[in-house]
Amino acid sequence: MWYRTRFRVLQEFRRIMHGEEEARRSYHERALHFWEGMCNAPLLAPELYIYSDDDSLTPADSLEELIDHRKTMFGGAKVRARKFFHSPHCTHLLSYPIEYSSSLQYFLDLFYKRLDNTVISRL
């Protein structure tokens, strides 16, 4: 009887390991697809990239390559970036509320004008 239990455990282990490998491969394929899409996407509106050197999900050097690529394609005036330091993923507003807000306000003032509650692009 113990060998049946052991066999089931080994089968489950193989299934889990195979599933994790598939999940890893799927994650990398999705990440590659995302980055390729970001590199090749048309510029439909001005872009502001807000990021940090302390982001475990999005490496700053990879994002900076994307930003440089987008600036080369569309011009530095239409592609802007604001880098924060020691701010984990998606916590920039919490970590730097004044700097974050002023960066966003500057970007919006630079590219958009509000008339009668209607936002129109200055592109």
A tleap script that builds the chain and sets N, CA, C and O, in Angstrom:
source leaprc.protein.ff14SB
mol = sequence {
  NMET TRP TYR ARG THR ARG PHE ARG VAL LEU
  GLN GLU PHE ARG ARG ILE MET HIE GLY GLU
  GLU GLU ALA ARG ARG SER TYR HIE GLU ARG
  ALA LEU HIE PHE TRP GLU GLY MET CYS ASN
  ALA PRO LEU LEU ALA PRO GLU LEU TYR ILE
  TYR SER ASP ASP ASP SER LEU THR PRO ALA
  ASP SER LEU GLU GLU LEU ILE ASP HIE ARG
  LYS THR MET PHE GLY GLY ALA LYS VAL ARG
  ALA ARG LYS PHE PHE HIE SER PRO HIE CYS
  THR HIE LEU LEU SER TYR PRO ILE GLU TYR
  SER SER SER LEU GLN TYR PHE LEU ASP LEU
  PHE TYR LYS ARG LEU ASP ASN THR VAL ILE
  SER ARG CLEU
}
set mol.1.N position { 0.806 -1.205 0.000 }
set mol.1.CA position { 0.000 0.000 0.000 }
set mol.1.C position { 0.847 1.266 0.000 }
set mol.1.O position { 0.508 2.233 -0.682 }
set mol.2.N position { 1.942 1.275 0.754 }
set mol.2.CA position { 2.767 2.476 0.822 }
set mol.2.C position { 3.290 2.875 -0.548 }
set mol.2.O position { 3.483 4.063 -0.805 }
set mol.3.N position { 3.528 1.896 -1.450 }
set mol.3.CA position { 4.066 2.197 -2.772 }
set mol.3.C position { 3.034 2.934 -3.630 }
set mol.3.O position { 3.398 3.745 -4.481 }
set mol.4.N position { 1.727 2.646 -3.402 }
set mol.4.CA position { 0.689 3.376 -4.137 }
set mol.4.C position { 0.679 4.844 -3.724 }
set mol.4.O position { 0.578 5.734 -4.568 }
set mol.5.N position { 0.781 5.085 -2.449 }
set mol.5.CA position { 0.828 6.454 -1.952 }
set mol.5.C position { 2.055 7.165 -2.505 }
set mol.5.O position { 1.978 8.303 -2.967 }
set mol.6.N position { 3.184 6.475 -2.448 }
set mol.6.CA position { 4.420 7.068 -2.959 }
set mol.6.C position { 4.296 7.357 -4.461 }
set mol.6.O position { 4.744 8.405 -4.927 }
set mol.7.N position { 3.705 6.454 -5.202 }
set mol.7.CA position { 3.523 6.648 -6.641 }
set mol.7.C position { 2.630 7.861 -6.911 }
set mol.7.O position { 2.931 8.671 -7.787 }
set mol.8.N position { 1.531 7.985 -6.157 }
set mol.8.CA position { 0.636 9.138 -6.317 }
set mol.8.C position { 1.359 10.437 -5.982 }
set mol.8.O position { 1.179 11.444 -6.666 }
set mol.9.N position { 2.170 10.418 -4.937 }
set mol.9.CA position { 2.932 11.614 -4.561 }
set mol.9.C position { 3.899 11.995 -5.692 }
set mol.9.O position { 4.019 13.167 -6.046 }
set mol.10.N position { 4.581 10.996 -6.249 }
set mol.10.CA position { 5.504 11.273 -7.351 }
set mol.10.C position { 4.765 11.789 -8.591 }
set mol.10.O position { 5.256 12.686 -9.275 }
set mol.11.N position { 3.608 11.234 -8.876 }
set mol.11.CA position { 2.811 11.722 -9.998 }
set mol.11.C position { 2.390 13.173 -9.772 }
set mol.11.O position { 2.482 14.004 -10.676 }
set mol.12.N position { 1.935 13.461 -8.578 }
set mol.12.CA position { 1.523 14.828 -8.253 }
set mol.12.C position { 2.709 15.783 -8.349 }
set mol.12.O position { 2.580 16.894 -8.864 }
set mol.13.N position { 3.855 15.348 -7.852 }
set mol.13.CA position { 5.059 16.169 -7.918 }
set mol.13.C position { 5.416 16.478 -9.374 }
set mol.13.O position { 5.718 17.624 -9.707 }
set mol.14.N position { 5.384 15.475 -10.233 }
set mol.14.CA position { 5.684 15.692 -11.652 }
set mol.14.C position { 4.683 16.653 -12.288 }
set mol.14.O position { 5.058 17.526 -13.071 }
set mol.15.N position { 3.415 16.485 -11.946 }
set mol.15.CA position { 2.385 17.368 -12.501 }
set mol.15.C position { 2.615 18.807 -12.067 }
set mol.15.O position { 2.524 19.730 -12.876 }
set mol.16.N position { 2.912 18.992 -10.793 }
set mol.16.CA position { 3.156 20.339 -10.278 }
set mol.16.C position { 4.380 20.950 -10.950 }
set mol.16.O position { 4.358 22.104 -11.376 }
set mol.17.N position { 5.440 20.164 -11.037 }
set mol.17.CA position { 6.665 20.692 -11.652 }
set mol.17.C position { 6.437 21.027 -13.121 }
set mol.17.O position { 6.924 22.047 -13.609 }
set mol.18.N position { 5.705 20.179 -13.820 }
set mol.18.CA position { 5.409 20.458 -15.224 }
set mol.18.C position { 4.539 21.710 -15.330 }
set mol.18.O position { 4.758 22.558 -16.196 }
set mol.19.N position { 3.568 21.814 -14.454 }
set mol.19.CA position { 2.695 22.987 -14.457 }
set mol.19.C position { 3.450 24.261 -14.145 }
set mol.19.O position { 3.186 25.298 -14.754 }
set mol.20.N position { 4.391 24.206 -13.200 }
set mol.20.CA position { 5.174 25.391 -12.863 }
set mol.20.C position { 6.057 25.797 -14.033 }
set mol.20.O position { 6.231 26.986 -14.300 }
set mol.21.N position { 6.613 24.815 -14.729 }
set mol.21.CA position { 7.440 25.126 -15.898 }
set mol.21.C position { 6.587 25.788 -16.972 }
set mol.21.O position { 7.011 26.758 -17.601 }
set mol.22.N position { 5.400 25.268 -17.176 }
set mol.22.CA position { 4.484 25.874 -18.146 }
set mol.22.C position { 4.117 27.286 -17.722 }
set mol.22.O position { 4.054 28.192 -18.552 }
set mol.23.N position { 3.876 27.470 -16.445 }
set mol.23.CA position { 3.531 28.804 -15.949 }
set mol.23.C position { 4.699 29.755 -16.150 }
set mol.23.O position { 4.499 30.899 -16.558 }
set mol.24.N position { 5.932 29.296 -15.866 }
set mol.24.CA position { 7.114 30.133 -16.078 }
set mol.24.C position { 7.260 30.506 -17.548 }
set mol.24.O position { 7.506 31.665 -17.882 }
set mol.25.N position { 7.110 29.528 -18.411 }
set mol.25.CA position { 7.230 29.778 -19.843 }
set mol.25.C position { 6.138 30.742 -20.298 }
set mol.25.O position { 6.399 31.665 -21.069 }
set mol.26.N position { 4.937 30.528 -19.826 }
set mol.26.CA position { 3.824 31.396 -20.178 }
set mol.26.C position { 4.084 32.824 -19.711 }
set mol.26.O position { 3.806 33.774 -20.443 }
set mol.27.N position { 4.614 32.983 -18.502 }
set mol.27.CA position { 4.921 34.319 -17.972 }
set mol.27.C position { 5.942 35.019 -18.864 }
set mol.27.O position { 5.764 36.185 -19.216 }
set mol.28.N position { 7.009 34.311 -19.228 }
set mol.28.CA position { 8.050 34.916 -20.060 }
set mol.28.C position { 7.533 35.258 -21.451 }
set mol.28.O position { 7.907 36.285 -22.019 }
set mol.29.N position { 6.683 34.411 -21.997 }
set mol.29.CA position { 6.090 34.699 -23.301 }
set mol.29.C position { 5.204 35.930 -23.227 }
set mol.29.O position { 5.245 36.775 -24.121 }
set mol.30.N position { 4.402 36.046 -22.172 }
set mol.30.CA position { 3.548 37.225 -22.003 }
set mol.30.C position { 4.387 38.476 -21.810 }
set mol.30.O position { 4.072 39.527 -22.368 }
set mol.31.N position { 5.459 38.373 -21.022 }
set mol.31.CA position { 6.329 39.525 -20.789 }
set mol.31.C position { 6.984 39.974 -22.092 }
set mol.31.O position { 7.035 41.171 -22.377 }
set mol.32.N position { 7.480 39.034 -22.877 }
set mol.32.CA position { 8.093 39.359 -24.159 }
set mol.32.C position { 7.080 40.004 -25.091 }
set mol.32.O position { 7.379 41.001 -25.749 }
set mol.33.N position { 5.892 39.439 -25.146 }
set mol.33.CA position { 4.820 39.993 -25.980 }
set mol.33.C position { 4.479 41.418 -25.534 }
set mol.33.O position { 4.267 42.292 -26.375 }
set mol.34.N position { 4.425 41.657 -24.233 }
set mol.34.CA position { 4.130 42.989 -23.703 }
set mol.34.C position { 5.194 43.984 -24.134 }
set mol.34.O position { 4.869 45.048 -24.661 }
set mol.35.N position { 6.485 43.648 -23.913 }
set mol.35.CA position { 7.570 44.579 -24.239 }
set mol.35.C position { 7.643 44.845 -25.739 }
set mol.35.O position { 7.873 45.983 -26.149 }
set mol.36.N position { 7.453 43.825 -26.559 }
set mol.36.CA position { 7.446 44.031 -28.007 }
set mol.36.C position { 6.296 44.940 -28.413 }
set mol.36.O position { 6.451 45.818 -29.262 }
set mol.37.N position { 5.143 44.719 -27.798 }
set mol.37.CA position { 3.990 45.571 -28.079 }
set mol.37.C position { 4.230 47.013 -27.670 }
set mol.37.O position { 3.851 47.938 -28.388 }
set mol.38.N position { 4.858 47.204 -26.521 }
set mol.38.CA position { 5.158 48.563 -26.057 }
set mol.38.C position { 6.160 49.257 -26.986 }
set mol.38.O position { 6.030 50.451 -27.257 }
set mol.39.N position { 7.134 48.529 -27.463 }
set mol.39.CA position { 8.142 49.115 -28.363 }
set mol.39.C position { 7.531 49.540 -29.692 }
set mol.39.O position { 7.917 50.561 -30.261 }
set mol.40.N position { 6.590 48.768 -30.179 }
set mol.40.CA position { 6.049 48.982 -31.521 }
set mol.40.C position { 4.707 49.703 -31.543 }
set mol.40.O position { 4.172 49.961 -32.621 }
set mol.41.N position { 4.159 50.030 -30.398 }
set mol.41.CA position { 2.846 50.675 -30.354 }
set mol.41.C position { 2.927 52.090 -30.932 }
set mol.41.O position { 3.909 52.795 -30.703 }
set mol.42.N position { 1.912 52.503 -31.672 }
set mol.42.CA position { 1.910 53.870 -32.177 }
set mol.42.C position { 1.714 54.866 -31.031 }
set mol.42.O position { 1.143 54.533 -29.993 }
set mol.43.N position { 2.187 56.063 -31.236 }
set mol.43.CA position { 2.010 57.113 -30.238 }
set mol.43.C position { 0.645 57.756 -30.475 }
set mol.43.O position { 0.468 58.523 -31.421 }
set mol.44.N position { -0.309 57.440 -29.614 }
set mol.44.CA position { -1.667 57.970 -29.765 }
set mol.44.C position { -1.880 59.215 -28.923 }
set mol.44.O position { -2.809 59.987 -29.162 }
set mol.45.N position { -1.017 59.405 -27.938 }
set mol.45.CA position { -1.094 60.559 -27.045 }
set mol.45.C position { 0.280 60.715 -26.401 }
set mol.45.O position { 1.075 59.775 -26.421 }
set mol.46.N position { 0.570 61.861 -25.842 }
set mol.46.CA position { 1.842 62.005 -25.119 }
set mol.46.C position { 1.945 60.953 -24.024 }
set mol.46.O position { 0.939 60.547 -23.443 }
set mol.47.N position { 3.160 60.519 -23.750 }
set mol.47.CA position { 3.375 59.453 -22.776 }
set mol.47.C position { 4.222 59.955 -21.615 }
set mol.47.O position { 5.221 60.647 -21.810 }
set mol.48.N position { 3.811 59.601 -20.418 }
set mol.48.CA position { 4.577 59.887 -19.212 }
set mol.48.C position { 4.818 58.568 -18.502 }
set mol.48.O position { 3.874 57.888 -18.101 }
set mol.49.N position { 6.079 58.211 -18.349 }
set mol.49.CA position { 6.465 56.992 -17.647 }
set mol.49.C position { 6.921 57.381 -16.246 }
set mol.49.O position { 7.889 58.124 -16.086 }
set mol.50.N position { 6.236 56.887 -15.253 }
set mol.50.CA position { 6.593 57.127 -13.860 }
set mol.50.C position { 7.067 55.787 -13.310 }
set mol.50.O position { 6.327 54.803 -13.311 }
set mol.51.N position { 8.322 55.766 -12.837 }
set mol.51.CA position { 8.908 54.489 -12.428 }
set mol.51.C position { 9.938 54.719 -11.335 }
set mol.51.O position { 10.169 55.849 -10.906 }
set mol.52.N position { 10.552 53.628 -10.892 }
set mol.52.CA position { 11.499 53.698 -9.794 }
set mol.52.C position { 12.671 52.760 -10.021 }
set mol.52.O position { 12.584 51.803 -10.790 }
set mol.53.N position { 13.765 53.053 -9.341 }
set mol.53.CA position { 14.924 52.160 -9.382 }
set mol.53.C position { 14.741 50.976 -8.445 }
set mol.53.O position { 15.549 50.047 -8.463 }
set mol.54.N position { 13.700 50.992 -7.634 }
set mol.54.CA position { 13.474 49.975 -6.607 }
set mol.54.C position { 12.204 49.169 -6.890 }
set mol.54.O position { 11.459 48.827 -5.972 }
set mol.55.N position { 11.967 48.873 -8.163 }
set mol.55.CA position { 10.762 48.168 -8.572 }
set mol.55.C position { 11.118 46.713 -8.876 }
set mol.55.O position { 11.872 46.443 -9.811 }
set mol.56.N position { 10.593 45.796 -8.110 }
set mol.56.CA position { 10.916 44.378 -8.307 }
set mol.56.C position { 10.159 43.780 -9.494 }
set mol.56.O position { 10.535 42.714 -9.981 }
set mol.57.N position { 9.115 44.434 -9.963 }
set mol.57.CA position { 8.334 43.900 -11.076 }
set mol.57.C position { 8.817 44.433 -12.428 }
set mol.57.O position { 8.883 43.686 -13.404 }
set mol.58.N position { 9.150 45.712 -12.482 }
set mol.58.CA position { 9.589 46.335 -13.724 }
set mol.58.C position { 10.994 46.891 -13.535 }
set mol.58.O position { 11.162 47.932 -12.900 }
set mol.59.N position { 12.001 46.218 -14.074 }
set mol.59.CA position { 13.377 46.702 -13.920 }
set mol.59.C position { 13.564 48.074 -14.576 }
set mol.59.O position { 13.156 48.283 -15.719 }
set mol.60.N position { 14.172 48.986 -13.859 }
set mol.60.CA position { 14.360 50.354 -14.355 }
set mol.60.C position { 15.167 50.382 -15.646 }
set mol.60.O position { 14.844 51.151 -16.552 }
set mol.61.N position { 16.202 49.567 -15.750 }
set mol.61.CA position { 17.032 49.603 -16.955 }
set mol.61.C position { 16.248 49.165 -18.191 }
set mol.61.O position { 16.441 49.722 -19.271 }
set mol.62.N position { 15.374 48.184 -18.048 }
set mol.62.CA position { 14.533 47.754 -19.174 }
set mol.62.C position { 13.555 48.861 -19.565 }
set mol.62.O position { 13.352 49.131 -20.749 }
set mol.63.N position { 12.964 49.484 -18.582 }
set mol.63.CA position { 12.020 50.562 -18.862 }
set mol.63.C position { 12.730 51.758 -19.484 }
set mol.63.O position { 12.174 52.409 -20.369 }
set mol.64.N position { 13.939 52.057 -19.042 }
set mol.64.CA position { 14.701 53.162 -19.623 }
set mol.64.C position { 15.054 52.886 -21.083 }
set mol.64.O position { 15.077 53.807 -21.899 }
set mol.65.N position { 15.329 51.627 -21.415 }
set mol.65.CA position { 15.553 51.270 -22.821 }
set mol.65.C position { 14.293 51.527 -23.641 }
set mol.65.O position { 14.363 52.067 -24.745 }
set mol.66.N position { 13.148 51.141 -23.097 }
set mol.66.CA position { 11.882 51.384 -23.786 }
set mol.66.C position { 11.657 52.886 -23.958 }
set mol.66.O position { 11.279 53.333 -25.041 }
set mol.67.N position { 11.883 53.660 -22.913 }
set mol.67.CA position { 11.685 55.111 -22.978 }
set mol.67.C position { 12.601 55.720 -24.038 }
set mol.67.O position { 12.159 56.538 -24.844 }
set mol.68.N position { 13.865 55.326 -24.039 }
set mol.68.CA position { 14.809 55.834 -25.053 }
set mol.68.C position { 14.353 55.468 -26.465 }
set mol.68.O position { 14.430 56.283 -27.384 }
set mol.69.N position { 13.879 54.236 -26.624 }
set mol.69.CA position { 13.379 53.793 -27.930 }
set mol.69.C position { 12.183 54.639 -28.360 }
set mol.69.O position { 12.122 55.090 -29.504 }
set mol.70.N position { 11.240 54.853 -27.459 }
set mol.70.CA position { 10.045 55.646 -27.777 }
set mol.70.C position { 10.422 57.102 -28.080 }
set mol.70.O position { 9.842 57.716 -28.974 }
set mol.71.N position { 11.391 57.655 -27.339 }
set mol.71.CA position { 11.847 59.028 -27.606 }
set mol.71.C position { 12.488 59.122 -28.986 }
set mol.71.O position { 12.277 60.101 -29.703 }
set mol.72.N position { 13.261 58.121 -29.360 }
set mol.72.CA position { 13.890 58.106 -30.678 }
set mol.72.C position { 12.836 58.030 -31.776 }
set mol.72.O position { 12.950 58.700 -32.803 }
set mol.73.N position { 11.810 57.209 -31.554 }
set mol.73.CA position { 10.759 57.044 -32.562 }
set mol.73.C position { 9.873 58.283 -32.688 }
set mol.73.O position { 9.507 58.676 -33.795 }
set mol.74.N position { 9.529 58.898 -31.552 }
set mol.74.CA position { 8.494 59.938 -31.564 }
set mol.74.C position { 8.961 61.302 -31.080 }
set mol.74.O position { 8.195 62.266 -31.116 }
set mol.75.N position { 10.189 61.396 -30.635 }
set mol.75.CA position { 10.698 62.676 -30.157 }
set mol.75.C position { 10.586 62.787 -28.643 }
set mol.75.O position { 9.588 62.391 -28.041 }
set mol.76.N position { 11.628 63.332 -28.054 }
set mol.76.CA position { 11.674 63.455 -26.597 }
set mol.76.C position { 10.631 64.379 -26.024 }
set mol.76.O position { 10.295 64.274 -24.844 }
set mol.77.N position { 10.108 65.282 -26.833 }
set mol.77.CA position { 9.104 66.213 -26.317 }
set mol.77.C position { 7.780 65.524 -26.021 }
set mol.77.O position { 7.021 65.976 -25.163 }
set mol.78.N position { 7.498 64.426 -26.728 }
set mol.78.CA position { 6.209 63.744 -26.559 }
set mol.78.C position { 6.281 62.539 -25.631 }
set mol.78.O position { 5.253 61.995 -25.229 }
set mol.79.N position { 7.482 62.129 -25.295 }
set mol.79.CA position { 7.676 60.989 -24.402 }
set mol.79.C position { 8.481 61.485 -23.209 }
set mol.79.O position { 9.645 61.861 -23.345 }
set mol.80.N position { 7.859 61.481 -22.057 }
set mol.80.CA position { 8.479 62.003 -20.842 }
set mol.80.C position { 8.618 60.902 -19.809 }
set mol.80.O position { 7.928 59.884 -19.870 }
set mol.81.N position { 9.520 61.117 -18.855 }
set mol.81.CA position { 9.733 60.126 -17.799 }
set mol.81.C position { 10.051 60.829 -16.490 }
set mol.81.O position { 10.653 61.903 -16.471 }
set mol.82.N position { 9.637 60.205 -15.400 }
set mol.82.CA position { 9.962 60.681 -14.047 }
set mol.82.C position { 10.385 59.467 -13.238 }
set mol.82.O position { 9.586 58.563 -12.991 }
set mol.83.N position { 11.634 59.455 -12.831 }
set mol.83.CA position { 12.185 58.331 -12.071 }
set mol.83.C position { 12.265 58.698 -10.594 }
set mol.83.O position { 12.790 59.750 -10.230 }
set mol.84.N position { 11.738 57.815 -9.751 }
set mol.84.CA position { 11.838 57.966 -8.311 }
set mol.84.C position { 12.854 56.966 -7.773 }
set mol.84.O position { 13.173 55.977 -8.433 }
set mol.85.N position { 13.345 57.224 -6.605 }
set mol.85.CA position { 14.341 56.356 -5.991 }
set mol.85.C position { 13.785 55.753 -4.707 }
set mol.85.O position { 13.120 56.433 -3.925 }
set mol.86.N position { 14.062 54.483 -4.503 }
set mol.86.CA position { 13.648 53.758 -3.296 }
set mol.86.C position { 12.133 53.779 -3.126 }
set mol.86.O position { 11.619 54.006 -2.031 }
set mol.87.N position { 11.434 53.541 -4.219 }
set mol.87.CA position { 9.976 53.512 -4.204 }
set mol.87.C position { 9.520 52.222 -4.880 }
set mol.87.O position { 9.665 52.092 -6.096 }
set mol.88.N position { 8.972 51.262 -4.128 }
set mol.88.CA position { 8.542 49.993 -4.722 }
set mol.88.C position { 7.440 50.176 -5.765 }
set mol.88.O position { 6.861 51.255 -5.891 }
set mol.89.N position { 7.163 49.117 -6.501 }
set mol.89.CA position { 6.197 49.130 -7.596 }
set mol.89.C position { 4.851 49.723 -7.163 }
set mol.89.O position { 4.260 49.300 -6.169 }
set mol.90.N position { 4.391 50.691 -7.916 }
set mol.90.CA position { 3.070 51.333 -7.722 }
set mol.90.C position { 2.911 52.021 -6.368 }
set mol.90.O position { 1.788 52.165 -5.887 }
set mol.91.N position { 3.993 52.443 -5.752 }
set mol.91.CA position { 3.873 53.179 -4.483 }
set mol.91.C position { 4.479 54.573 -4.580 }
set mol.91.O position { 4.725 55.215 -3.559 }
set mol.92.N position { 4.719 55.042 -5.791 }
set mol.92.CA position { 5.378 56.331 -5.965 }
set mol.92.C position { 4.544 57.480 -5.400 }
set mol.92.O position { 5.086 58.399 -4.786 }
set mol.93.N position { 3.258 57.429 -5.601 }
set mol.93.CA position { 2.382 58.474 -5.055 }
set mol.93.C position { 2.407 58.471 -3.531 }
set mol.93.O position { 2.382 59.531 -2.905 }
set mol.94.N position { 2.454 57.290 -2.938 }
set mol.94.CA position { 2.519 57.196 -1.478 }
set mol.94.C position { 3.886 57.623 -0.945 }
set mol.94.O position { 3.976 58.269 0.099 }
set mol.95.N position { 4.943 57.262 -1.662 }
set mol.95.CA position { 6.294 57.559 -1.209 }
set mol.95.C position { 6.686 59.013 -1.435 }
set mol.95.O position { 7.389 59.607 -0.618 }
set mol.96.N position { 6.226 59.585 -2.551 }
set mol.96.CA position { 6.596 60.955 -2.941 }
set mol.96.C position { 5.355 61.719 -3.405 }
set mol.96.O position { 5.247 62.035 -4.590 }
set mol.97.N position { 4.424 62.022 -2.515 }
set mol.97.CA position { 3.155 62.626 -2.964 }
set mol.97.C position { 3.314 63.980 -3.656 }
set mol.97.O position { 2.643 64.236 -4.656 }
set mol.98.N position { 4.167 64.833 -3.157 }
set mol.98.CA position { 4.320 66.168 -3.746 }
set mol.98.C position { 5.020 66.080 -5.100 }
set mol.98.O position { 4.565 66.674 -6.078 }
set mol.99.N position { 6.118 65.344 -5.154 }
set mol.99.CA position { 6.865 65.214 -6.394 }
set mol.99.C position { 6.056 64.502 -7.475 }
set mol.99.O position { 6.088 64.882 -8.646 }
set mol.100.N position { 5.336 63.471 -7.066 }
set mol.100.CA position { 4.501 62.726 -8.011 }
set mol.100.C position { 3.421 63.643 -8.583 }
set mol.100.O position { 3.238 63.718 -9.798 }
set mol.101.N position { 2.716 64.332 -7.704 }
set mol.101.CA position { 1.626 65.212 -8.140 }
set mol.101.C position { 2.137 66.335 -9.038 }
set mol.101.O position { 1.513 66.654 -10.050 }
set mol.102.N position { 3.264 66.933 -8.674 }
set mol.102.CA position { 3.776 68.031 -9.491 }
set mol.102.C position { 4.266 67.530 -10.853 }
set mol.102.O position { 4.116 68.232 -11.852 }
set mol.103.N position { 4.848 66.330 -10.909 }
set mol.103.CA position { 5.265 65.758 -12.196 }
set mol.103.C position { 4.067 65.515 -13.099 }
set mol.103.O position { 4.105 65.822 -14.290 }
set mol.104.N position { 3.023 64.972 -12.537 }
set mol.104.CA position { 1.813 64.705 -13.305 }
set mol.104.C position { 1.151 66.008 -13.753 }
set mol.104.O position { 0.718 66.127 -14.899 }
set mol.105.N position { 1.073 66.976 -12.853 }
set mol.105.CA position { 0.454 68.261 -13.200 }
set mol.105.C position { 1.245 68.964 -14.304 }
set mol.105.O position { 0.657 69.517 -15.234 }
set mol.106.N position { 2.575 68.943 -14.201 }
set mol.106.CA position { 3.412 69.562 -15.235 }
set mol.106.C position { 3.167 68.908 -16.592 }
set mol.106.O position { 3.033 69.596 -17.604 }
set mol.107.N position { 3.110 67.592 -16.608 }
set mol.107.CA position { 2.871 66.854 -17.846 }
set mol.107.C position { 1.517 67.218 -18.437 }
set mol.107.O position { 1.414 67.485 -19.634 }
set mol.108.N position { 0.487 67.231 -17.613 }
set mol.108.CA position { -0.852 67.563 -18.110 }
set mol.108.C position { -0.927 69.001 -18.593 }
set mol.108.O position { -1.547 69.272 -19.622 }
set mol.109.N position { -0.312 69.923 -17.874 }
set mol.109.CA position { -0.302 71.324 -18.299 }
set mol.109.C position { 0.457 71.500 -19.615 }
set mol.109.O position { 0.101 72.343 -20.439 }
set mol.110.N position { 1.489 70.711 -19.799 }
set mol.110.CA position { 2.313 70.816 -20.991 }
set mol.110.C position { 1.577 70.356 -22.240 }
set mol.110.O position { 1.736 70.954 -23.304 }
set mol.111.N position { 0.779 69.309 -22.127 }
set mol.111.CA position { 0.183 68.701 -23.305 }
set mol.111.C position { -1.329 68.850 -23.442 }
set mol.111.O position { -1.873 68.626 -24.523 }
set mol.112.N position { -1.998 69.216 -22.391 }
set mol.112.CA position { -3.451 69.267 -22.461 }
set mol.112.C position { -3.974 70.599 -21.945 }
set mol.112.O position { -3.374 71.224 -21.070 }
set mol.113.N position { -5.072 71.007 -22.489 }
set mol.113.CA position { -5.711 72.250 -22.082 }
set mol.113.C position { -7.168 71.940 -21.773 }
set mol.113.O position { -7.829 71.237 -22.537 }
set mol.114.N position { -7.664 72.451 -20.677 }
set mol.114.CA position { -9.036 72.175 -20.271 }
set mol.114.C position { -9.912 73.378 -20.633 }
set mol.114.O position { -9.677 74.497 -20.176 }
set mol.115.N position { -10.918 73.125 -21.456 }
set mol.115.CA position { -11.878 74.150 -21.845 }
set mol.115.C position { -13.279 73.613 -21.581 }
set mol.115.O position { -13.686 72.610 -22.166 }
set mol.116.N position { -13.993 74.263 -20.725 }
set mol.116.CA position { -15.355 73.821 -20.413 }
set mol.116.C position { -15.414 72.339 -20.060 }
set mol.116.O position { -16.270 71.603 -20.551 }
set mol.117.N position { -14.482 71.912 -19.195 }
set mol.117.CA position { -14.392 70.526 -18.748 }
set mol.117.C position { -14.117 69.532 -19.887 }
set mol.117.O position { -14.364 68.336 -19.736 }
set mol.118.N position { -13.616 70.016 -21.004 }
set mol.118.CA position { -13.242 69.143 -22.111 }
set mol.118.C position { -11.728 69.138 -22.223 }
set mol.118.O position { -11.103 70.197 -22.281 }
set mol.119.N position { -11.142 67.962 -22.252 }
set mol.119.CA position { -9.698 67.858 -22.379 }
set mol.119.C position { -9.371 67.643 -23.850 }
set mol.119.O position { -9.866 66.711 -24.484 }
set mol.120.N position { -8.528 68.524 -24.381 }
set mol.120.CA position { -8.087 68.369 -25.757 }
set mol.120.C position { -6.565 68.327 -25.791 }
set mol.120.O position { -5.901 68.992 -24.996 }
set mol.121.N position { -6.033 67.563 -26.691 }
set mol.121.CA position { -4.583 67.392 -26.787 }
set mol.121.C position { -3.963 68.570 -27.521 }
set mol.121.O position { -4.559 69.140 -28.434 }
set mol.122.N position { -2.763 68.917 -27.105 }
set mol.122.CA position { -1.993 69.950 -27.801 }
set mol.122.C position { -0.989 69.347 -28.766 }
set mol.122.O position { -0.027 70.013 -29.148 }
set mol.123.N position { -1.189 68.118 -29.162 }
set mol.123.CA position { -0.258 67.475 -30.102 }
set mol.123.C position { -0.307 68.106 -31.435 }
set mol.123.O position { 0.411 67.689 -32.343 }
savepdb mol mol.pdb
quit
